[in-house]
Amino acid sequence: MEKNCLLVEEHPLEPFLPSNATLLMLGSFPPQKKRWNMDFFYPNRQNDMWRIFGIVFFQNKNYFLKETPPTMSFDKNKIIDFLSQKGIALYDTATVVRRLQDNASDKFLEIVQPTDIEYLMKQLPFCRAIATTGQKATDILCAQMQTKQLTVGGKIECIHGNRSFFLYRMPSSSRAYPLKIEKKAAIYQSMFHELELV
């Protein structure tokens, strides 16, 4: 199929921006809706983000799962309540994309319009850290902030405009990323600990 014939997709979700947020977590772009398990971020049940959160904060990887026969699904309200209480904001680094293949892989995601990160930060006056959750998100953020690339688990201090904050590079929560969930959770826990969220 010709690239020009591929449909563009606009981001299907509004940014989740609690007024008390001290951390903004940025992925790349949601998977296709046919892969969704709930109407919120990291909606694919095969993605381990909410299991990582469960391990870090509750020592239970299934904490944010609910039993809904015949399949298990994520508990959106429980997740939102938790994020609001902790002050963790969520969005993605792209607002318009083209999928070059029929899957959720960042490798085949063409960014048509990146997210205006500065605009998001203006809505988060208490935010003191941004974390990316994958390579594509990291590439886009580093380009916007005009900063060097980060290694997985790394952080740098960034001054942009009149604000100083930390940029963290977290491992992808996708199961395609070759790292055991326990090791991913340990890297996330280190960041959350530094930010006094856990």
Beta strands, then each sheet from edge to edge (+ up, - down):
strand 1: 8-10
strand 2: 23-27
strand 3: 65-68
strand 4: 71-74
strand 5: 88-92
strand 6: 94-99
strand 7: 109-114
strand 8: 129-132
strand 9: 155-160
strand 10: 163-169
sheet 1: 1+ 6- 7+
sheet 2: 5+ 2+ 8+ 10+ 9-
sheet 3: 3+ 4-
end
